[in-house]
Amino acid sequence: MNKHYDIIMLALPRWDGAYSSTAFSLAKEFSKHNRVFYIDNPFTVKDFIVGLRSEQIISRKKALLFGNSVYTTIENHSENLIAVTTKLTFPINFLPNGFLYRKISFLNDKIVFNTIRNLLRDYSIKDFIFINSFNPFYLQNFPSFFKPALYVYHTVDDISHSKYINKHGPRLENAAIRMADMTFTTSRELKRLKSSLSENIYYLPNAADAELFRTSITEKFSVPKELVAIDKPIVIYTGHIDLRLDYELLKYILQAHPDKFFLMVGPISLSKELFDEIASFNNVCFTGKKDIASLPGYLHYAHCAIIPFKCNVLTRSIYPLKVNEYLAAGKPVISTAFSEDIIDFKGVIEVATGYDDFSNAITLAVDSDSAEKINARLLVAKGNTWDARVKSFWGIVNNHLP
């Protein structure tokens, strides 16, 4: 650990977003030893209008409109972790790359840097590391007052295959990596994809809050409302229910296991037609968004956990947070073979190579779990904590600091 430096982090996920994120998980761990200033992905004027009645906008209205009350000490976390909200920026993703895009992007950066200038003054920040976590849409050019001891870029996904942000994302991310002193990637595939852009590319995989998810085993939980009337084995998925999932596979296993109940926990980004088709099965339930602190309570009642991702270019770059969360909760895990990183878990999880294989693995997981297998999972999870990742981060970064 290096306690001498403050950390300023600009992230694409917001600290109170719909699902847990790598960036905020790292920020929480960093804050145990360093002051961390977590700059939320700026809200645009469009975001403000569309989400006017949302809690995210309501709680930030003074900061967004007037630049007041921009700092938030996040409840139940270290006092060293400060969330920072900038004033509203202008939406520009719809524009083509060109003079107008660059001009408004410059104005947006000016808004964000004005907040950072005040931050440096208000907290007497002198020596700091700047981490941009997967948000290359801001701060492409540093003004003279912004002088981090080290500029770290952090990429967590293949931005060229991320819906919406892939319009400008690849070009801007490549520029950010070239400009940064070093880059961390969450998967081996991402490291390969970005290796030509910088000599200083490092692999820092995702992890889990093992202490939180271990409570799934060590504590008692009330039965979640979605499970009160369920007397079948429970198969759980936690996370964003979006285009990464293989819905043909999901329909296949729903049909193959009428004797089991499938619980899908997380925010939903599906077309109404597809959602209605999946929800029409009588052995599946969608809970919607849940706070990460509530997940152990759901996992406590689950008999196995699944990661039914598609196997494609997008998922090839993914190291999912959930695999270590499942393992820390002691649960059997069945996954598709979507990435090199997930295949590395083979032996402690079941990596299926086809629909039948996936379906059979669910049956085996439910019918043959044991204390020995649970302990093996917990042992793997113990080595994949955010504490371990932060130690790895400093082990690399300290060699690059002045």
C-alpha positions in Angstrom: 0.0 0.0 0.0 1.1 3.6 -0.6 -0.7 5.9 1.8 1.2 9.0 0.5 -1.1 9.5 -2.5 -4.7 10.5 -2.8 -6.7 8.9 -5.6 -9.0 10.8 -7.9 -11.1 8.4 -10.0 -13.4 9.2 -12.9 -15.7 6.3 -13.6 -18.4 5.3 -16.0 -20.5 3.6 -13.4 -22.0 5.9 -10.7 -21.6 4.9 -7.1 -25.3 4.5 -6.6 -25.9 2.8 -10.0 -28.2 -0.1 -10.7 -25.6 -2.8 -10.2 -22.2 -3.4 -8.6 -19.2 -2.3 -10.6 -15.5 -2.9 -10.7 -14.6 0.8 -10.4 -16.6 1.4 -7.3 -15.5 -1.9 -5.7 -11.9 -0.8 -6.2 -12.7 2.7 -4.9 -14.1 1.2 -1.7 -11.1 -0.9 -1.2 -8.6 1.9 -1.9 -10.4 4.1 0.7 -9.3 1.8 3.5 -5.9 3.3 3.2 -6.1 6.4 0.9 -8.4 9.3 0.4 -10.5 8.5 -2.7 -12.5 11.1 -4.6 -14.9 9.2 -6.9 -16.1 11.5 -9.7 -19.4 10.2 -11.0 -19.9 9.9 -14.7 -21.3 13.4 -15.4 -25.0 13.8 -15.9 -25.9 15.5 -19.2 -28.8 17.9 -19.7 -30.7 15.0 -21.4 -30.1 12.8 -18.4 -31.5 15.5 -16.1 -34.7 15.9 -18.2 -35.3 12.2 -18.7 -34.6 11.3 -15.0 -36.0 14.4 -13.4 -38.1 12.3 -10.9 -35.4 9.7 -10.2 -33.6 9.5 -6.9 -30.2 9.9 -8.6 -31.2 13.3 -10.0 -33.3 14.5 -7.0 -30.4 13.8 -4.6 -27.9 15.7 -6.8 -30.1 18.6 -8.0 -28.1 21.3 -6.2 -24.8 20.0 -7.5 -26.0 19.5 -11.0 -27.7 22.9 -11.4 -25.7 25.2 -9.2 -22.5 23.4 -8.3 -23.5 23.3 -4.6 -23.2 20.3 -2.3 -21.0 18.5 -4.8 -19.3 16.2 -2.2 -21.0 13.2 -0.6 -19.6 11.0 2.1 -21.1 7.6 1.2 -23.1 6.0 4.1 -21.7 2.7 5.5 -18.4 3.2 3.8 -15.0 4.7 4.8 -14.9 8.5 5.5 -12.0 8.5 3.1 -14.5 7.8 0.2 -16.0 11.0 -1.2 -18.4 11.0 -4.2 -18.1 14.0 -6.4 -20.8 15.4 -8.7 -20.1 17.8 -11.5 -22.5 20.3 -13.0 -24.6 19.2 -16.0 -22.7 18.6 -19.2 -24.0 18.6 -22.8 -25.1 15.4 -24.6 -22.9 14.8 -27.6 -22.9 11.1 -28.3 -25.4 11.5 -31.1 -23.0 13.8 -33.0 -20.5 12.5 -35.6 -16.8 13.0 -34.9 -15.8 16.4 -36.1 -15.5 20.0 -35.2 -18.8 20.4 -33.3 -18.2 17.2 -31.3 -14.7 18.3 -30.3 -15.9 21.8 -29.5 -18.6 20.6 -27.1 -16.4 17.9 -25.7 -13.9 20.7 -24.8 -16.7 22.6 -23.0 -17.7 19.4 -21.1 -14.2 18.9 -20.0 -14.0 22.4 -18.8 -17.1 21.8 -16.6 -15.6 18.7 -15.1 -12.1 20.2 -14.6 -13.7 23.2 -12.9 -15.1 20.8 -10.3 -11.7 19.1 -10.0 -10.0 22.5 -9.5 -12.3 23.2 -6.6 -11.8 19.6 -5.3 -8.0 20.1 -5.2 -8.4 23.3 -3.3 -11.1 22.2 -0.9 -9.3 19.1 0.2 -5.7 20.5 -0.1 -4.8 17.7 -2.5 -1.2 17.8 -3.6 0.1 14.3 -4.5 -2.5 12.2 -6.3 -3.0 9.4 -8.8 -5.7 9.9 -11.4 -7.6 6.7 -12.5 -10.0 6.9 -15.4 -12.1 3.8 -15.2 -13.7 3.1 -18.6 -14.8 6.7 -19.2 -12.7 8.0 -22.1 -15.5 10.5 -23.0 -14.1 13.0 -20.6 -10.7 14.6 -19.7 -8.8 13.8 -22.9 -6.6 16.9 -22.5 -5.3 18.0 -19.1 -5.1 21.7 -18.2 -1.8 23.0 -16.6 -3.1 22.8 -13.0 -4.0 19.1 -13.2 -0.8 17.2 -12.6 -1.3 13.7 -11.3 1.8 11.8 -10.2 0.5 9.0 -12.4 -2.3 8.7 -14.9 -3.9 5.2 -14.9 -6.5 4.1 -17.5 -8.7 1.2 -16.5 -10.6 -0.8 -19.1 -13.3 -3.3 -18.1 -15.0 -4.3 -21.3 -14.5 -4.4 -25.1 -15.8 -0.9 -25.7 -16.1 -1.5 -29.5 -18.9 -4.0 -28.7 -20.6 -2.1 -25.9 -24.0 -0.8 -27.1 -24.4 3.0 -27.5 -20.9 3.9 -26.3 -19.2 2.1 -29.3 -19.9 5.1 -31.5 -17.0 7.2 -30.1 -15.7 4.8 -27.5 -13.0 2.9 -29.4 -11.3 6.0 -30.8 -11.4 7.8 -27.5 -10.3 4.8 -25.4 -7.3 4.2 -27.7 -6.3 7.8 -27.3 -6.7 7.6 -23.5 -4.5 4.5 -23.3 -1.8 6.1 -25.4 -1.9 9.2 -23.2 -1.9 7.3 -19.9 1.2 6.3 -18.0 -0.2 2.8 -17.6 -3.4 0.7 -18.3 -5.0 -2.0 -16.3 -7.4 -4.5 -18.0 -9.9 -6.9 -16.3 -9.4 -9.7 -18.8 -6.6 -11.3 -20.7 -8.4 -10.7 -24.0 -8.6 -7.0 -23.3 -4.9 -7.0 -22.5 -4.2 -8.6 -25.9 -6.5 -6.2 -27.7 -4.8 -3.1 -26.2 -1.2 -4.3 -26.0 -0.2 -2.5 -29.2 -1.2 0.9 -27.7 1.2 1.0 -24.8 4.1 -0.8 -23.3 2.6 -0.6 -19.8 -0.5 -2.8 -20.0 -1.3 -4.9 -16.9 -3.9 -7.6 -16.1 -5.9 -6.9 -13.0 -8.9 -9.2 -12.9 -12.2 -8.6 -11.1 -12.8 -9.9 -7.6 -15.5 -10.0 -5.0 -16.3 -8.7 -1.6 -15.7 -12.1 -0.1 -16.5 -11.0 3.4 -20.0 -9.8 2.3 -20.9 -12.9 0.2 -19.5 -15.3 2.9 -22.4 -14.1 5.1 -24.6 -16.2 2.8 -23.2 -19.2 4.6 -22.5 -17.8 8.1 -25.7 -15.8 8.8 -29.4 -16.5 8.8 -31.7 -14.6 6.4 -35.4 -14.2 6.1 -36.9 -15.8 3.1 -37.1 -13.2 0.2 -40.6 -12.4 -0.8 -40.0 -13.9 -4.2 -39.3 -17.3 -2.6 -41.8 -17.5 0.1 -44.1 -20.0 -1.7 -41.3 -21.9 -3.5 -40.6 -25.5 -2.5 -38.3 -26.4 -5.5 -34.5 -26.3 -5.8 -33.5 -22.7 -6.7 -31.2 -21.8 -9.5 -30.0 -18.2 -9.4 -28.5 -15.6 -11.7 -27.4 -12.2 -10.3 -26.4 -9.2 -12.5 -27.5 -7.1 -15.4 -30.0 -9.0 -17.5 -29.0 -7.7 -20.9 -27.6 -8.6 -24.4 -24.8 -10.7 -22.9 -27.1 -13.5 -21.9 -27.9 -16.4 -24.2 -31.7 -16.4 -24.1 -32.1 -19.5 -26.2 -30.0 -21.3 -23.6 -32.1 -19.8 -20.9 -35.3 -20.9 -22.5 -33.8 -24.4 -23.0 -33.0 -24.9 -19.3 -36.3 -23.4 -18.2 -38.0 -26.1 -20.3 -35.6 -28.8 -19.2 -36.1 -28.1 -15.5 -39.7 -27.7 -14.6 -38.9 -29.1 -11.2 -36.6 -26.2 -10.4 -37.2 -22.4 -9.8 -35.0 -19.9 -11.7 -34.4 -16.6 -9.9 -33.1 -13.7 -12.0 -31.8 -10.9 -9.8 -30.8 -7.6 -11.3 -31.7 -4.7 -13.5 -33.3 -5.6 -16.9 -32.4 -4.2 -20.3 -34.5 -6.3 -22.7 -37.1 -5.6 -25.3 -40.6 -6.1 -24.0 -41.2 -9.0 -26.4 -38.2 -10.9 -25.2 -38.9 -10.2 -21.6 -42.5 -11.4 -21.9 -41.4 -14.5 -23.7 -39.0 -15.5 -20.9 -41.3 -14.4 -18.1 -44.1 -16.6 -19.5 -42.4 -19.6 -18.1 -44.0 -20.5 -14.7 -40.7 -21.5 -13.1 -38.8 -18.2 -13.5 -39.0 -14.9 -11.5 -37.4 -11.5 -12.3 -36.7 -9.5 -9.1 -35.4 -6.3 -10.8 -32.6 -4.2 -9.4 -31.3 -5.2 -5.9 -28.6 -3.6 -3.8 -25.4 -5.6 -3.6 -25.9 -6.0 0.2 -29.1 -7.9 -0.4 -27.5 -10.5 -2.7 -26.2 -12.9 0.1 -29.8 -13.2 1.3 -30.9 -14.5 -2.1 -27.8 -16.7 -2.5 -28.5 -18.2 0.9 -31.5 -20.0 -0.5 -30.1 -20.9 -3.9 -28.9 -24.4 -4.7 -26.7 -23.4 -7.6 -25.8 -20.3 -9.6 -25.5 -19.8 -13.4 -23.6 -17.6 -15.8 -25.5 -18.2 -19.1 -23.5 -15.8 -21.3 -23.3 -16.0 -25.1 -20.0 -17.0 -26.5 -19.1 -14.1 -28.8 -16.6 -11.2 -29.4 -18.2 -9.1 -26.6 -18.2 -11.7 -23.9 -14.7 -12.9 -24.8 -13.4 -9.9 -23.0 -15.5 -10.3 -19.9 -14.3 -11.4 -16.5 -17.6 -11.3 -14.5 -17.7 -10.0 -11.0 -20.3 -12.6 -10.2 -18.2 -15.7 -10.5 -16.2 -14.8 -7.4 -19.3 -13.6 -5.6 -20.9 -17.0 -6.2 -17.8 -18.8 -5.0 -17.5 -16.7 -1.9 -21.1 -17.7 -1.1 -20.1 -21.3 -1.5 -22.5 -22.0 -4.4 -22.0 -24.5 -7.3 -21.5 -22.5 -10.5 -22.4 -23.4 -14.1 -21.1 -21.2 -16.9 -20.8 -21.2 -20.6 -17.2 -21.2 -21.9 -17.4 -17.6 -23.0 -13.9 -16.4 -22.1 -10.4 -17.5 -21.3 -10.8 -16.1 -17.8 -13.9 -18.1 -17.0 -12.3 -21.3 -18.4 -9.5 -20.8 -15.8 -12.1 -21.6 -13.1 -12.7 -25.0 -14.6 -12.3 -27.5 -11.8 -14.0 -25.3 -9.2 -17.0 -24.4 -11.4 -18.6 -26.4 -14.3 -17.8 -24.9 -17.7 -20.4 -26.2 -20.1 -19.8 -26.5 -23.9 -23.4 -27.0 -25.1 -27.0 -26.7 -24.0 -27.3 -30.3 -22.9 -24.0 -30.0 -21.0 -25.3 -26.9 -19.2 -28.6 -28.5 -18.4 -27.0 -31.7 -17.0 -24.6 -29.7 -15.0 -27.5 -27.9 -13.2 -28.9 -31.3 -12.2 -25.5 -32.6 -11.0 -24.8 -29.4 -9.0 -28.2 -29.6 -7.2 -28.0 -33.3 -6.5 -24.3 -33.7 -5.5 -23.1 -30.7 -3.6 -20.9 -31.4 -0.6 -19.0 -29.7 2.2 -15.7 -30.6 0.5 -16.8 -28.8 -2.7 -18.0 -25.8 -0.8 -14.7 -25.5 1.0 -12.8 -25.7 -2.3 -14.9 -22.8 -3.7 -14.3 -20.7 -0.6 -10.6 -21.3 -0.9 -10.6 -20.0 -4.5 -12.7 -17.0 -3.5 -10.4 -16.1 -0.7 -7.6 -15.4 -3.2 -9.9 -13.3 -5.4 -10.8 -10.4 -3.1 -10.7 -6.7 -3.8 -8.0 -6.5 -1.0 -5.8 -8.8 -3.1 -6.4 -6.8 -6.2 -5.5 -3.5 -4.6 -2.3 -5.1 -3.3 -1.5 -6.2 -6.8 -2.3 -2.7 -8.1 0.2 -1.1 -5.7 2.8 -3.7 -6.4 2.7 -2.6 -10.0 2.1 1.1 -9.6 4.8 1.7 -7.0 7.4 0.9 -9.6 6.1 3.7 -11.8 5.7 6.5 -9.2 8.3 9.3 -8.9 
